[in-house]
Amino acid sequence: MDALGAQLYLWSVVISVLLFALFVRRVMGVRLSLARTVLAALIATLVGPWLLTLLVPVPGDAADPATLVLYGTLMSVFLLILAMFALAVLEMLLPDGTLPGPVTAWRSLRGRLRRTRRYLRILRIIARHGLVRFLRGGAPRGVGTPEERHELARSLRRALEDGGVTFVKLGQQLSTRRDLLAPEFVTELSHLQDDAAALDWERVAATITAELGGPPEELFGSIEEEPLAAASVAQVHAATTQDGQPVVLKVQRPGIRAQVAGDLEILDRMAATLTAHTTWATNLGLSDLVTGFAAALTEELDFRIEQDNLATVAAGVRSSGAEQIRVPATLPQWCTPRVLVMERVMGDPVGQPRAQARLAGLPDGQREELATDLLRVVLDQVTQHGVFHVDLHPGNLLVAEDGTLAMLDLGSVGRLGSQARSSLTRLLAALGMADSVAAADALLEVVDRPDRVDERRLEQELGEILLRFAPAGNANVTGAVGELFKLVARHRFGIPPQLAAAFRAVATLEGTLAVLSPGFDLVSSAREAGERQLAAAIAPTELKQTAERELATLLPLLRRLPRRMERIADAAEHGRLQVNTRLLADPADRRFLVRLWHQALLTVLAASAGLMSVVLFAVAPGPMVTETVGLFHVLATALLAGSVILVMRLLVVFFRHDEEAMK
C-alpha cells in the first residue's frame, strides 16, 4: 500500500469511528462527552471483530450473500453492544467530568505542585513548633493546666508568625473569639504583629503607575518615598495633590493576592481534613471559621470595599451628631482595587506620647466629652446603622492637631442586619437595667441555640454576672464580656461571627477609652446611652414611623387574607379541602433512602453476578479461548471477582455505619 492509500485508509477509519461514536451516543440517550464516546467506539472497533470470531466462525469466501448479510448485521449489533458496555464501564470508573481538559489539567498540575511546596513548608513549621499531635484524631494531650495551655498558645503564635501574612491575620481574628478559645490563647494571639519590611520605592511606584495610569510624580504634586507605615498587606505613603491638598496613599503589596489566595485554599483544605479527623476542630467549628475568615480577608484586599466602608461609616458618624469624631474622606477618582487615596489627617495615634501630650493640653472635661462622643458613635454604629469599626484600638484612632479624633483602617468592618441589631439592642438594654430574665430572652434570640436549653440555669448565671459587674464605678467591660463568652461556651451556644465582632468592638473600645480619658466610667456612660436610645425608640414620632413601616409591610397580606379565608371556607363546605404534605422533606431522610437504595442495588448486583458465575462454571467450558481454558471460564471468573468486590464493599459500608451508630 502506497502513502496515499495509507492516508486514505487512516482517514476512513477515523471518520468511521467518529460516525459510529455519534451513533452510539444517540442510541444511549444520555449526554456524554465526545471524547469518551470516541474512545468507547475505538475499543469496540478494535476488539469487537477479534472477540466475535471467538464466538461465531467467520464465513468463508464461498458463503452465500444471505450469510454474509447476517454476519454483517451480527457484527454491527455486537460492536454497538460492546461500545455501550465500554461506555458504561468508563462511566463507572471515571464519571463524566472527572477528567479535566489538557489546559485545565496542566494548570491544575502547576497549582498542585505549588500547593505541595507550600504544604511541606507549613508541615515543617508545625513540626518545628511541636504541634503535630493536633493533626491526629482523638483528644490531644498536654492542654489540661493553665501552664500547658500558655506554652501551647506561645507555640501556636510562633507558628502563625512563621506561616506568613494569611496565618498572622487568622491568629489576629482568633484572638477576638473569646467564645471559642481559652483566655491563654486569646492573650497570646493578641500579641501577633502585622508589621513587615518596607518595599522598594520602584515596586511601589510601578503599582501606582499600573493602577492610576501614570507615574506618581506626574499625578501628585509631591510624594514621599519613605512610607509612613508598612504592613503585610499594604504600606502607606504621604503625598499632596496638584492643588496642594495633603493626602495619603495606601498601596497594596505586589503579589499579595496570589499568595493569600493560595494560603486560603490550603487553609480550607486543612480545615476540612482536620474537621473530618479530629475532635477539637469539630468542636471549634474550624471549617466555618476559616470560611468567614477567608471572606473577610478577601474583602480587605479590595480597596474599593474599604472606600465604601469609609463613606458608610462617615455618614453614620455625621448622623450621630459627634462633631469631634470624623472619618477621612477618600478621593474616588484615584481609588482602585490596589490603591486607596484619602485625605491626610495631621495627628498621632492615641497611644503615642505626642497624642497624650496633645490630649493633656485640652480644657477640663473635653477629654471625657471626646470619650463620650466616641462611645455614642460606636454604639450607634452597632445598634442603629449596622456597619461598625471592628478593631478601634488606640493605634486606629488618631488625635488631630485641633484635638478631634479620626478613625483609621476600615478595610474590614462588621455588618449586622436589622434583626440582629434589634436583638443586640434588647440584650444591651437588659444588661444595662440588670434584668437577668430579659437578658436571657434577648441572648437566646442573638445566639444559635442548641436543641435543649436550661433557661432557669441561664437566668441564674446571667444574674450572677450582672451582680458582679453592674455596681456603679465598675467599668470592667472586658471582664464582663469574657464571663459572658464563658457562659455561652458552657451552654454550647453558637455566636454568629458578626455578633462576636460586635462584642469584640465594644470590648476593644474599653482600652481605647481608658487611654483617651483615664477613669472614664464606661458602664455608666453606656447605660445612659442605652436609656437615650430606648427613649428615642419609644418617642411618638419613632413609634409612628415604626407603625407606618409595619403597616406598609402587612397591608398586602391583609388585602389577600379575606379572599383566602373565603376560599378555605368554601373548600371545607363542599368537601374539597385538602392538606398536602411533602414526603421526605428532610434532606437527612432523602440521604437515608438513597443510601438504602444503593445498598439494596449493590446487594442484587452482587447476588446476580455470583449466581451467573456459578451457572457459567457449571456449563463450562464453552468456546475455547486456549487449549485448556474456555470462554465461560473467563466470564465466570470475571463475574465471581465482581461479586466478591461488591460484597466486600457492602461489608465495609455496613461495618462503618454500624460503628458510627455505636458512637
C-alpha positions as a printed Julia matrix, in Angstrom:
663×3 Matrix{Float64}:
   0.0     0.0    0.0
   1.48    3.36  -1.02
   1.49    6.5    1.14
  -1.69    7.9   -0.43
  -3.55    4.64   0.12
  -2.38    4.52   3.75
  -3.62    8.08   4.38
  -6.99    7.32   2.77
  -7.32    4.17   4.87
  -6.43    6.07   8.07
  -8.93    8.84   7.32
 -11.64    6.31   6.51
 -11.05    4.6    9.88
 -11.16    7.94  11.74
 -14.38    9.03  10.01
 -15.97    5.62  10.54
 -15.09    5.61  14.24
 -16.36    9.18  14.64
 -19.67    8.42  12.91
 -20.03    5.22  14.91
 -19.35    7.17  18.13
 -22.06    9.7   17.32
 -24.48    6.86  16.61
 -23.61    5.15  19.91
 -24.15    8.36  21.87
 -27.51    8.81  20.15
 -28.58    5.25  20.97
 -27.51    5.6   24.62
 -29.88    8.55  25.05
 -27.55   10.14  27.65
 -25.46   13.26  27.17
 -21.87   12.04  27.26
 -18.64   13.69  26.29
 -17.5    13.15  22.72
 -14.01   12.1   23.81
 -15.12    9.13  25.91
 -17.7     8.14  23.25
 -14.98    8.07  20.57
 -12.76    6.06  22.94
 -15.54    3.51  23.5
 -16.2     3.28  19.75
 -12.48    2.78  19.08
 -12.3     0.0   21.68
 -15.32   -1.71  20.15
 -13.92   -1.34  16.6
 -10.53   -2.8   17.51
 -11.57   -5.54  19.94
 -15.04   -6.43  18.65
 -14.12   -8.3   15.42
 -11.49  -10.4   17.19
 -13.86  -11.23  20.06
 -16.71  -12.1   17.69
 -14.52  -14.57  15.78
 -14.09  -16.5   19.04
 -17.85  -16.88  19.36
 -19.02  -17.22  15.73
 -16.93  -18.6   12.85
 -16.19  -16.17  10.06
 -17.98  -17.06   6.78
 -15.67  -18.15   4.01
 -15.3   -16.6    0.61
 -17.78  -19.08  -0.88
 -20.53  -18.2    1.57
 -23.87  -17.14   0.12
 -24.91  -13.43   0.28
 -27.57  -14.07   2.93
 -24.95  -15.5    5.29
 -22.66  -12.52   4.71
 -25.51  -10.05   5.37
 -26.44  -11.94   8.53
 -22.85  -11.94   9.75
 -22.5    -8.23   8.96
 -25.67   -7.46  10.9
 -24.43   -9.56  13.8
 -21.09   -7.74  13.7
 -22.79   -4.31  13.78
 -25.06   -5.24  16.71
 -22.15   -6.83  18.57
 -19.96   -3.74  18.08
 -22.8    -1.49  19.24
 -23.37   -3.53  22.39
 -19.64   -3.69  23.07
 -19.3     0.1   22.66
 -22.23    0.7   25.02
 -20.67   -1.7   27.55
 -17.35    0.15  27.27
 -19.16    3.44  27.84
 -20.86    2.05  30.94
 -17.53    0.79  32.32
 -15.85    4.13  31.63
 -18.72    5.95  33.32
 -18.42    3.71  36.4
 -14.66    4.05  36.68
 -14.33    7.69  35.55
 -17.67    9.58  35.71
 -18.25   12.25  33.11
 -16.47   15.45  34.12
 -13.91   13.67  36.31
 -11.0    14.16  33.93
 -10.25   17.78  33.03
  -9.15   19.04  29.66
  -5.45   19.31  28.79
  -5.18   23.04  29.54
  -7.09   22.69  32.79
  -5.05   19.61  33.72
  -1.77   21.48  33.13
  -2.89   24.44  35.23
  -4.15   22.09  37.92
  -0.82   20.25  37.95
   1.09   23.51  38.35
  -1.26   24.55  41.15
  -0.85   21.19  42.88
   2.93   21.44  42.72
   2.83   24.96  44.12
   0.43   23.92  46.9
   2.57   20.88  47.66
   5.64   23.03  48.26
   3.59   25.33  50.48
   2.06   22.32  52.29
   5.51   20.93  53.03
   6.69   24.28  54.37
   3.63   24.55  56.63
   4.14   20.99  57.87
   7.76   21.78  58.7
   6.61   24.82  60.67
   4.01   22.71  62.52
   6.62   20.06  63.34
   9.21   22.63  64.43
   6.82   24.1   67.0
   5.6    20.76  68.33
   2.03   20.91  67.01
   1.99   17.62  65.08
  -0.06   15.86  67.76
  -3.03   18.1   66.92
  -3.17   16.71  63.38
  -4.23   13.29  64.66
  -7.65   12.21  65.86
  -8.69   11.96  69.48
  -8.27   14.36  72.35
  -4.78   15.94  72.35
  -2.7    15.71  75.5
  -0.82   18.48  77.25
  -3.59   21.11  77.49
  -5.0    20.33  80.93
  -3.34   23.01  83.05
  -3.04   26.79  82.5
   0.74   26.44  82.19
   0.39   23.83  79.43
  -2.18   25.94  77.6
   0.05   29.01  77.87
   3.02   27.1   76.43
   0.83   25.73  73.64
  -0.51   29.22  72.88
   3.04   30.53  72.63
   3.96   27.75  70.19
   0.84   28.46  68.14
   1.66   32.18  67.96
   5.2    31.49  66.76
   3.96   29.01  64.16
   1.44   31.52  62.83
   4.14   34.2   62.62
   6.36   31.84  60.62
   3.44   30.96  58.34
   3.18   34.45  56.84
   0.57   37.13  56.36
  -2.5    34.89  55.98
  -1.77   32.92  59.13
  -0.95   36.06  61.11
  -4.3    37.52  60.07
  -6.01   34.28  61.09
  -4.35   34.44  64.5
  -5.44   38.04  64.95
  -9.04   37.08  64.22
  -8.83   34.09  66.57
  -7.62   36.42  69.32
 -11.03   38.1   69.26
 -13.03   34.87  69.67
 -13.28   34.65  73.43
 -16.32   32.44  72.94
 -14.17   29.75  71.27
 -10.68   29.91  72.78
  -9.31   29.72  76.3
  -8.02   33.0   77.81
  -4.39   31.87  77.43
  -4.79   31.65  73.65
  -6.66   34.95  73.41
  -3.94   36.75  75.36
  -1.05   35.21  73.43
  -2.56   35.63  69.96
  -3.35   39.28  70.67
   0.44   39.88  70.58
   0.65   38.99  66.9
   2.07   41.91  64.93
   1.22   42.76  61.33
   4.47   44.58  60.63
   6.57   43.98  57.54
   9.7    45.31  55.87
   9.13   48.31  53.62
   9.05   47.73  49.85
  11.49   49.35  47.46
  10.11   52.58  46.03
  10.48   51.28  42.48
   7.97   48.49  43.14
   5.57   50.86  44.88
   5.8    53.36  42.02
   5.18   50.57  39.5
   1.98   49.59  41.31
   0.79   53.21  41.43
   1.54   53.65  37.73
  -0.3    50.46  36.77
  -3.36   51.34  38.86
  -3.66   55.1   38.27
  -2.4    55.24  34.69
   0.67   57.4   35.2
   3.84   57.79  37.29
   3.24   59.17  40.8
   5.49   62.21  40.28
   3.2    63.35  37.45
  -0.1    62.59  39.2
   0.72   64.22  42.53
   2.34   67.47  43.48
   4.73   65.64  45.79
   5.05   62.17  47.27
   7.32   60.8   49.98
   9.25   57.68  49.04
   9.73   56.73  52.7
   6.5    55.06  53.91
   4.62   56.3   56.95
   3.81   52.68  57.85
   4.39   49.24  56.35
   2.21   46.19  56.98
   1.98   42.76  55.41
  -0.84   43.73  53.03
  -0.04   47.34  52.15
   2.08   50.33  53.03
   1.18   53.99  53.34
   2.91   56.99  51.74
   2.28   60.68  52.32
   1.66   62.93  49.3
   0.0    66.13  48.15
  -2.32   66.66  45.21
  -1.62   69.07  42.37
  -3.55   71.78  44.24
  -1.62   71.17  47.48
  -4.12   69.07  49.47
  -2.33   66.65  51.87
  -3.29   63.02  51.15
  -2.06   59.53  51.95
  -1.72   56.63  49.53
  -2.38   53.09  50.69
  -0.58   50.85  48.19
  -1.07   47.08  48.14
   2.0    44.87  48.07
   2.62   43.21  44.67
   1.72   39.53  44.56
  -0.09   39.55  47.9
  -3.41   38.5   46.34
  -1.97   35.35  44.77
  -0.16   34.48  47.99
  -3.26   34.97  50.11
  -5.46   33.06  47.63
  -3.09   30.07  47.72
  -2.87   30.13  51.51
  -6.65   30.4   51.84
  -7.09   27.35  49.61
  -4.62   25.43  51.76
  -6.36   26.61  54.93
  -9.72   25.49  53.57
  -8.4    22.03  52.71
  -6.62   21.69  56.05
  -9.74   22.79  57.94
 -11.89   20.23  56.1
  -9.36   17.45  56.78
  -8.94   18.34  60.46
 -12.7    18.63  60.94
 -13.15   15.15  59.47
 -10.38   13.53  61.54
 -10.05   15.45  64.83
 -12.42   16.23  67.66
 -11.04   19.65  68.57
 -11.55   21.02  65.03
 -15.14   19.81  65.02
 -15.87   21.39  68.39
 -14.22   24.62  67.29
 -16.2    24.77  64.04
 -12.94   25.22  62.18
 -14.37   24.94  58.66
 -16.98   27.66  59.25
 -14.37   29.8   60.99
 -11.97   29.56  58.06
 -14.78   30.29  55.59
 -15.71   33.5   57.42
 -12.06   34.49  57.74
 -11.47   33.93  54.02
 -14.42   36.16  53.12
 -13.22   38.94  55.42
  -9.61   38.78  54.21
 -10.64   38.72  50.55
 -12.76   41.79  51.2
  -9.81   43.52  52.86
  -7.69   43.03  49.73
 -10.1    45.09  47.61
  -9.53   48.74  48.5
 -12.75   49.74  46.74
 -14.62   48.0   49.54
 -12.64   50.0   52.09
 -13.59   53.14  50.15
 -17.27   52.23  50.5
 -16.75   51.4   54.19
 -15.21   54.82  54.81
 -18.16   56.55  53.17
 -20.74   54.45  55.07
 -19.12   54.91  58.47
 -18.61   58.63  57.82
 -22.33   59.01  57.1
 -23.13   57.2   60.35
 -20.79   59.45  62.33
 -22.42   62.56  60.87
 -25.91   61.28  61.72
 -24.79   60.67  65.34
 -24.03   64.38  65.71
 -20.49   63.79  67.05
 -18.67   66.82  65.65
 -15.39   65.85  67.32
 -15.24   62.45  65.57
 -14.59   62.17  61.85
 -13.6    59.7   59.17
 -11.09   60.69  56.46
 -12.69   61.32  53.07
 -11.44   59.46  50.02
 -10.63   60.8   46.56
 -12.8    58.47  44.42
 -11.13   59.33  41.13
  -7.86   57.84  42.45
  -9.19   54.78  44.25
  -8.66   51.36  42.66
  -8.6    47.76  43.96
  -4.91   48.13  44.9
  -4.5    51.85  45.62
  -6.53   53.96  48.04
  -6.09   57.74  48.24
  -7.67   59.64  51.13
  -7.25   62.94  52.89
  -4.44   63.11  55.41
  -5.32   63.91  59.0
  -2.37   65.57  60.72
  -2.11   63.87  64.07
  -0.82   60.92  66.04
  -2.34   57.66  67.31
  -3.95   57.94  70.72
  -1.39   55.72  72.43
   1.68   57.74  71.36
   3.31   60.3   73.68
   2.68   63.28  71.38
  -1.01   62.42  71.22
  -1.13   62.1   75.01
   0.55   65.48  75.39
  -1.99   66.99  72.99
  -4.85   65.45  74.99
  -3.38   66.69  78.25
  -3.47   70.25  76.91
  -7.22   70.14  76.27
  -9.59   72.08  78.57
 -11.1    70.3   81.57
 -13.9    67.98  80.64
 -13.11   67.87  76.92
 -11.3    64.53  77.18
 -14.34   62.96  78.84
 -16.54   64.58  76.22
 -14.38   63.05  73.48
 -14.7    59.62  75.1
 -18.48   60.03  75.46
 -18.85   61.04  71.8
 -16.72   58.09  70.68
 -18.79   55.66  72.76
 -22.03   57.08  71.35
 -20.72   56.77  67.79
 -19.69   53.14  68.26
 -22.98   52.18  69.93
 -24.9    53.91  67.14
 -22.85   52.0   64.58
 -23.59   48.67  66.27
 -27.26   49.14  67.18
 -28.61   51.52  64.51
 -26.51   51.78  61.35
 -25.31   48.16  61.27
 -21.81   48.96  59.94
 -19.16   49.38  62.63
 -15.4    49.53  63.14
 -14.38   46.08  64.41
 -10.97   46.98  65.85
 -10.91   50.5   67.23
  -7.74   50.09  69.3
  -5.56   53.15  70.17
  -3.46   52.65  67.02
  -6.53   53.05  64.77
  -7.69   56.3   66.4
  -5.84   59.49  65.53
  -5.71   62.64  67.67
  -5.63   65.56  65.25
  -3.82   68.81  65.93
  -7.12   70.54  66.77
  -7.98   67.87  69.4
 -10.56   65.99  67.31
 -10.45   62.24  66.65
 -10.2    60.42  63.32
 -10.95   56.74  62.67
  -8.47   54.79  60.55
  -8.18   51.32  58.97
 -11.67   50.43  57.77
 -10.58   47.69  55.4
 -12.75   45.17  57.18
 -15.86   46.23  59.08
 -18.62   44.41  60.91
 -22.13   44.31  59.5
 -25.33   43.48  61.35
 -28.77   43.01  59.82
 -31.88   44.67  61.22
 -32.97   41.58  63.17
 -29.52   41.11  64.73
 -29.35   44.82  65.62
 -32.76   44.68  67.26
 -31.86   41.59  69.32
 -28.49   43.03  70.3
 -30.09   46.33  71.36
 -32.53   44.45  73.6
 -29.64   42.46  75.09
 -27.6    45.59  75.84
 -30.67   47.33  77.31
 -31.41   44.31  79.54
 -27.8    44.16  80.7
 -27.87   47.89  81.41
 -31.03   47.51  83.52
 -29.58   44.41  85.29
 -32.65   42.4   84.26
 -31.47   38.78  84.06
 -34.8    37.45  82.71
 -34.91   39.95  79.83
 -31.19   39.45  79.24
 -31.67   35.67  78.96
 -34.54   36.09  76.48
 -32.53   38.54  74.37
 -29.43   36.33  74.49
 -31.41   33.35  73.19
 -32.51   35.5   70.23
 -28.92   36.53  69.49
 -27.15   33.15  69.64
 -27.6    29.89  67.75
 -29.28   27.83  70.44
 -28.98   24.03  70.75
 -31.96   21.68  70.96
 -32.1    21.77  74.76
 -31.54   24.86  76.9
 -31.72   25.08  80.69
 -33.28   28.56  80.79
 -33.52   28.69  84.6
 -29.81   27.99  84.96
 -29.07   30.52  82.23
 -31.03   33.24  84.07
 -29.25   32.46  87.33
 -25.78   32.64  85.78
 -26.63   35.87  83.95
 -27.9    37.32  87.23
 -24.59   36.47  88.9
 -22.65   38.18  86.11
 -24.85   41.29  86.39
 -24.43   41.42  90.16
 -20.68   41.12  89.77
 -20.14   43.79  87.11
 -23.14   46.1   87.47
 -22.16   48.22  90.53
 -21.51   51.89  89.85
 -17.89   52.68  89.14
 -17.09   49.15  87.92
 -16.08   49.65  84.3
 -14.54   46.22  83.73
 -16.32   45.62  80.45
 -13.65   43.22  79.2
 -14.2    41.05  82.25
 -17.97   41.13  81.74
 -17.64   40.2   78.07
 -15.23   37.4   78.98
 -17.66   35.98  81.54
 -20.48   36.27  79.01
 -18.45   34.27  76.48
 -17.71   31.62  79.12
 -21.43   31.37  79.82
 -22.1    30.95  76.09
 -19.48   28.17  75.87
 -20.88   26.35  78.9
 -24.37   26.26  77.42
 -22.99   25.31  73.95
 -24.48   28.33  72.25
 -23.13   29.41  68.89
 -22.37   33.07  68.35
 -22.51   34.25  64.73
 -19.18   35.8   63.67
 -20.6    39.29  63.14
 -22.14   39.35  66.61
 -18.83   38.17  68.04
 -17.23   41.08  66.15
 -19.71   43.48  67.77
 -18.79   42.24  71.25
 -15.15   42.49  70.26
 -15.63   46.09  69.12
 -17.17   47.09  72.47
 -14.51   45.22  74.48
 -11.67   46.76  72.43
 -13.21   50.2   72.87
 -12.78   49.92  76.64
  -8.99   50.1   76.4
  -9.13   52.96  73.91
 -11.48   54.98  76.15
  -9.21   54.34  79.14
  -6.25   55.8   77.21
  -8.35   58.63  75.85
  -9.84   59.63  79.22
  -8.39   57.86  82.29
 -11.09   56.99  84.81
 -13.87   57.09  82.23
 -16.91   55.17  83.55
 -17.83   53.08  80.54
 -20.67   51.21  82.23
 -22.49   54.35  83.4
 -21.97   56.08  80.06
 -23.18   53.03  78.15
 -26.23   52.79  80.41
 -27.04   56.46  79.77
 -26.56   55.99  76.04
 -28.85   52.97  76.15
 -31.51   54.91  78.02
 -31.32   57.67  75.43
 -31.66   55.15  72.6
 -34.59   53.48  74.37
 -36.29   56.83  74.91
 -35.73   57.72  71.26
 -37.15   54.34  70.19
 -40.43   54.92  72.09
 -40.78   58.57  71.13
 -44.12   59.37  69.41
 -42.54   60.18  66.05
 -40.46   56.98  66.08
 -43.45   54.88  67.1
 -45.48   56.46  64.32
 -42.77   55.69  61.75
 -42.46   52.13  63.05
 -46.23   51.62  62.82
 -46.27   53.01  59.28
 -43.45   50.68  58.2
 -45.13   47.64  59.75
 -48.49   48.58  58.25
 -46.95   49.02  54.81
 -45.47   45.52  55.14
 -48.7    43.92  56.37
 -51.11   45.73  54.04
 -50.68   43.36  51.03
 -51.18   40.38  53.35
 -54.29   41.92  54.92
 -55.76   42.58  51.46
 -55.35   38.93  50.43
 -56.46   37.47  53.76
 -60.3    37.73  53.3
 -60.18   36.09  49.86
 -58.01   33.28  51.16
 -60.24   32.69  54.17
 -63.28   32.61  51.86
 -61.6    30.02  49.61
 -60.72   27.85  52.61
 -64.29   28.06  53.98
 -65.8    27.28  50.58
 -63.5    24.28  50.07
 -64.34   22.97  53.55
 -68.08   23.41  52.94
 -68.07   21.45  49.66
 -65.64   18.77  50.81
 -62.74   19.92  48.65
 -60.4    20.96  51.46
 -57.12   19.12  51.16
 -53.88   19.3   53.09
 -50.8    18.47  51.03
 -47.61   17.39  52.74
 -44.3    16.75  51.1
 -42.84   13.35  51.77
 -39.17   13.19  52.66
 -38.85   16.94  53.05
 -35.88   16.48  55.38
 -32.6    16.1   53.41
 -31.4    13.59  56.01
 -34.37   11.33  55.2
 -33.65   11.57  51.49
 -29.99   10.74  52.03
 -31.0     7.72  54.13
 -33.33    6.36  51.43
 -30.78    6.94  48.68
 -28.11    5.14  50.71
 -30.53    2.29  51.42
 -31.44    2.02  47.73
 -27.78    1.97  46.72
 -27.03   -0.78  49.2
 -30.03   -2.83  48.0
 -28.97   -2.39  44.38
 -25.4    -3.45  45.19
 -26.76   -6.49  47.01
 -28.86   -7.53  44.0
 -25.95   -7.0   41.62
 -23.57   -8.98  43.83
 -26.03  -11.87  44.16
 -26.81  -11.87  40.41
 -23.15  -11.83  39.48
 -22.46  -14.69  41.89
 -25.3   -16.82  40.56
 -24.33  -16.18  36.94
 -20.76  -17.15  37.8
 -21.93  -20.44  39.3
 -24.09  -21.2   36.25
 -21.27  -20.43  33.82
 -18.86  -22.62  35.76
 -21.46  -25.41  35.63
 -21.87  -25.26  31.82
 -18.19  -24.53  31.08
 -16.01  -24.62  29.04
 -17.95  -23.18  26.07
 -15.95  -21.82  23.12
 -12.25  -22.42  23.76
 -10.02  -19.4   24.22
  -6.92  -21.54  24.69
  -6.38  -25.29  24.62
  -7.46  -25.67  28.27
  -9.47  -22.51  29.07
 -12.93  -21.86  27.73
 -14.71  -18.54  27.29
 -17.24  -19.44  30.01
 -14.34  -19.92  32.44
 -13.16  -16.37  31.72
 -16.62  -14.84  32.05
 -17.41  -16.83  35.22
 -14.13  -15.74  36.84
 -14.79  -12.08  35.99
 -18.33  -12.28  37.39
 -17.08  -14.01  40.54
 -14.44  -11.31  41.05
 -17.07   -8.58  40.58
 -19.4   -10.31  43.04
 -16.67  -10.57  45.67
 -15.71   -6.92  45.23
 -19.33   -5.79  45.63
 -19.78   -7.98  48.73
 -16.6    -6.58  50.29
 -17.8    -3.06  49.59
 -21.16   -3.81  51.21
 -19.44   -5.23  54.28
 -17.23   -2.14  54.64
 -20.23    0.15  54.35
 -22.18   -1.98  56.83
 -19.46   -2.03  59.48
 -18.66    1.67  59.03
 -22.27    2.74  59.57
 -22.54    0.28  62.45
 -19.54    1.92  64.15
 -21.0     5.4   63.55
 -24.3     4.31  65.11
 -22.44    2.95  68.16
 -20.76    6.31  68.83
